[in-house]
Amino acid sequence: MRQRLAILCPGQGAQHSQLFDLANTDPRVASLLAQWPVATACGVPLADALTDPALLYANRIAQPLIVASTLAMWEALQSRIPVPTLVAGYSIGELSAYGIAGALPAEELIALAATRARAMDACTDPSVRQSLLAVSGLTAPAVQALLEQHHLAIAIQNGDDSLIVGGMHDDLRAAEMRLQQLGAQLTPIQVEVASHTALMQNAVVPFREALQQCQFAPFKMPVLVGISADPVSDKATAVSLLSRQIAETIRWDLCMDAVAEAGITVALELGPGGALSRMLRARHPGIECRSVVDFRSLAGIVTWLERQFD
């Protein structure tokens, strides 16, 4: 059977102070990173962003950091691994995916991540906190009425009984006891905005306008769209759907199924974190899935991939 590789680009939640350390073991990447507008996009020196947890998880800083770290890892690996068949990104990771596909350069994507974050932050009120909550053990139909009652929405569907729910923090807290009574397991998520819900609707147009101004290069591979799991390889579709996903439910469950249906046999998550590779491995055990965080060196990642493609 012909081996086919997918690249997975993570979203927020797993960033840490050593975010760039593995990619930076490649001197060329360290040089590139020094040229990329990461500090400008974050609004603070990179060292400060990485060492202060309050900054590291702030939405305006986390989004450009995640994009920059994902693309730095790609720069360290791309010339040494097989050409991917497709790329998929989770939440802000979908923006990173356009860099893997060669449609937009890293510098522009990092700036776009900052634009996206600012537009989303503008949809918040400092006096009324927004939150996301992971809900496992219950299906979407089982919780839909309860969510509507509490003015909440499904932000991301990760599986048949694995959901990310978003809304106002007080509304989430009010619904927690009932969700637990129904048998749900709840895990708070370190994100400051109710991404992928209608609370972010006013961010869609500003981000779409920013994307529209970009010059897209020909895609080297398709990108899976988060809200529909359809493959996209043209600017018009990318601009429309990448902006819409800010305020619409991400169907990561369908994206994982699309990866399997495309005949993917191997998947590599670029980090930070390993949640995407774990989810894909659980849903489609026939796909060999790893994250870069599973390895101590770039050479280890390359060796593992070489074994898969022997």
C-alpha positions, 0 to 999 in steps of 0.5 A: 500500500502506498504511504501517504502523509498528513500534517496536523497543525494544533490550536491553543492550549498546549503552549509552553516556555520551550515552544521553539527549542526543538525547531531552533536546533536547526541553525537555519530555523533559528536565523529565520525566527530572528527575522520573523515579526513574532515580537511585533505581532505579539506586542512584547519581546519573545522572551517575555511572552514565553516566560510569563504565563499571563502573556503566554496564554493571552489570546493576542499573544497565543495566536501569533506564537502558535502560528510561528512555532508551528511554521518554525517546526515545519521549516526544520522538517520539510526538506527532510520528510516526504511531501504531505498529501494534505494538511489540516489545522485545528482552530488557529492551526488552520491558519498555520496550515496555509503556510504548510501548503505554501499558499502564504509565507510565514511572516504574513501568517504571523501578522494575520494571526495577530490581526485575527486575535485583535478582531476576536478580542474586540468581541469581548468585554473585559467585565464579562468573561468568556470561556471554553469548556471541554465536555466528554461523555455526552453527544451533541444531541444530548446536550443541545437543549441544555446549551441553548437554555444557558446561551451556550454553543458547541465550538468544536466537535472532536468526536461523537461524545467529545465537545468543546462548548463556548460562551460566557463564563457565568453561563458555562458555570451555571450549566456545569452541574447539570452537565455532570449530572448527565454524566459529562466529564468537564475540563476547562480550557485556557482560552480567553475567547469563545472561539467558533461561536456566534459571540465572535461574529463581529470578527469575521469581516475584519479578518476576511478583509485582511485575508483578501488583501493577501497574495496567495501562491499556488497550493502545494497540497490541499488544506482541510476546512475546519467547518466542513472538512472539505479540501480547499486549494484556492484563495476565494474559498480559503478567504471565505471559510477561514474567516467564517470559522472564527464564529462557526463550529469546527467539525474536527471529527469530520476532518479526521474522517476526511484524513482517513478517506484520503488514504492517509497512512501516516500523520505528524502533528507539528506541536505544541502538544499532542492532542490532535495525533491522540484523537486521530489515532483513537478514531482511526487506529490504522493511521500511524500518528505521532506528534513532534513532542514525542521526540527528543530531536529532529533526527528522531522525527525524521527517522520515525518517518523514514521507517513508516515510508520504507 
